[in-house]
Amino acid sequence: MSIYLRYLHQESGIQCSELVRRYPQYSPRSIYRHAKKCVGEKVSAKKRQNTGRPRKLTSRDERNIIRTVHKLHNESSCFSSKRIKSEANISEDVSCRNVRRFLSRKGYRYRQARKKGLLTENDKKRRSKFAKNVLKRLKQEFWTEGISFYFDGLGLYTKRIPIVKRGQVVQEIGERLERV
C-alpha cells in the first residue's frame, strides 16, 4: 500500500488530502508519511539498524553455566546462582539475575529445599547392595505368604499374626530375616 500511495501522490499528482478522503480506513498521518517518501526508498530500510542492547552472557558462558549446574547437582542438592556464577568463571560484570534469567529460559526452576535430600552415588550403591542381599536371603514364599498389605491405612501385617501392633510386625519381620 505504501508504494501505491507514493505513486498516486508523486507520479499521478493527487494531493494528500484527496488520498485521505479516498482511504478513510487509514489514519491521515500514515497516508501523508507514505505519500511523501521517495519512490526509490525501501520501506523497511531502518528496521534492522538497532537490534537492542547486546547480551551480557556469551554462548560460551551459557554452555559453562549448564555444565556447572549438572556438576553441582551431582555434588549437592542446594546451590545458589552466585555459586553457579563463580564455578562457571563468569565475568564480574554479569549479574546473578542474568544467570537466573538464563536458567529460567532454559527450563531450570527454583525448588524449595526438602528435608529428604537427593540420592548420592554412595546411597545408590548401598541400596542395590541391600536389595541383592535381601534377594539372596529371602525366598519367594516370604513375600507371597508371609506379608499382607492392607489398604485401610494400618500398614502391613504378617499373615500368621492377623491382629498385632505395628511395632510387633516390624519385630516379626526382623526375626524372620535373621532366621533365614
Buried (B, 14 or more C-beta within 10 A) or exposed (E): EBEEBBEBBBEEEBEBEEBBEEBEEBEBEBBBEBBEBEEEEEEEEEEEEEEEEEEBBEEEBBEBBBEBBEEBEEEEBEBEBEBBBEBBEBEEEBBBEBBBEBBEEEEBEEEEEEEEEEEEEEEEEEEEEEEEEEEEEBEEEBEEEBBEEEEEEEEEBBEEEEEEEEEEBEEBBEEBEEEE
